[in-house]
Amino acid sequence: MKHSIPHVLIIGAGLAGLACARRLTQSGLTCTVLEASDGIGGRVRTDRVEGFQLDRGFQIFLTGYPEARKTLNYATLDLMPFHPGALIRYAGRFHLMSDLFRRPQDLVQTLVSPIGSLADKLRLLRVRRDALHQRLCSEMGDPARPTHEVLQAYQFSDAMVTRFFQPFLSGVFLETELTTPCWIFELVWGAFCRGATALPRNGMGAIAQHLAAPLPPGTIRLNQAVQHIQGSSVRLESGEQLTSDVLVVATDHATAARLRGEQAASPSARGSMTLYFDAPAAPQRGLWLILNGEGNGLVRTVCVLSEAAPSYAPTGRALISVTTTEQIGAHDDIVQAVRLFLQSWFGSQVDGWRHLRTDHIHCALPPIDLLSPGNRTASPRVAAGLYLCGDYRESGTLDGALLSGRKAAEAVLSDYDLS
């Protein structure tokens, strides 16, 4: 029997909630998106501060993500790519590591760099091939095997792991032990190899704006914090009661559990800390992600964002982001410690950098323990009229948020015979 077209309430205007609303709207459904904060995007937002574009924590966009390729119009985002590789600080110097498929002109510099042996760099080609063809996990025999075991299985040297993989992947996965499961490593590494690493001209928040652009006016209601849910009805903190045919909870895992009256999973989310500085000039010219390959110190990565995307800074200024491994300590102490550390890299010019903001994102990524291949096949419908989506239901990545939102929408459409 054909169902009537349902009205859908979506809690959360992060990427998952927006992707869900967009897919439902494309199929003719009416949605209302309730967002507790004053803007859309969730963790993917960009603030304008004194002419600078500050993303909420250091973020980069991988054009090779499969769901993003299907969902987003890259031309509209006006993506500005980084160099396909990295500069690695080791033994007092910067060393180049490039993706030689896209930068063959960097062959000599990459091969002679002390960041791993020649054999290590040949092994990178094998990992690249297996990730692109989705054979990496089958080679390992278990998609849940941690990333550090994958690197051991491919026989990378300790030097290669310490100087390259650990600083690079810890900045992606926000954990230093490389316990992220193989299937997520395969997804992310494949995305790095398949496409560019880039920034939208108007900041990472432009991705949320792009998703929201086709939604009818009035679809998104800001500053609408939900107190609790009952079936497919919600009560806002303002006291307003809203009812719907379908309710989609598109929040982080802890909020989703609280709204449903359940105990949140015990593992804590992965946090990040980013410091932004205004400088009169770039300390290192070029479209680089700079990694700390020394294996010590509190700085994880440095990136002159305005080199890749000049729109991130006013004319004549440079915007520098510094991510750290430390997430505790007094605010002023961290700023001073970062300055002292980076003086060994860039000299006294660091003293002239003006600190703009520190972003301490406590829940930048979901707990690793929540991420399993089984989640990807689990139905988004958890009760009659109630659906869940969010990056924690997939890979914990930006791509996972987009995919989870689409899956929730398509589950609604299927349940109402509208697909």
Buried (B, 14 or more C-beta within 10 A) or exposed (E): EEEEEBBBBBBBBBBBBBBBBBBBBEBEBBBBBBBBBEBBBBBBBBBEEEEBBBBBBBBBBBBBBBBBBEBBEBEEBBBBBBBBBBBBBBEEEBBBBBBBEBBEEBEEBBEEBEBBBEEBBEBBEEBBEBBBEEEBBEBBEEBBBBBBBBBEBBEBBEBBBBBBBBBBBBBBBBBEEBEBBBBBBBBBBBBBBBBBBBBBBBBBBBBBBBBBEEBEEEBBEEEBEBEEBEEBBBBBEEEEEBEBBBBBBBBBBBBBBBBBEEEBBEEEBBBBBBBBBBBEEBBBEEBBBBBBBBEEBBBBBBBBBBBBBBBBBBEEBBBBBBBBBBBEEEEEEBBEBBBEBBEEBBEEEBEEBEBBBBBBBEBBBBBBEBBBBEBBEEEBBEEEBBBBBBBBBBBBBBBBBBBBBBBBBBBBBEBBEBE
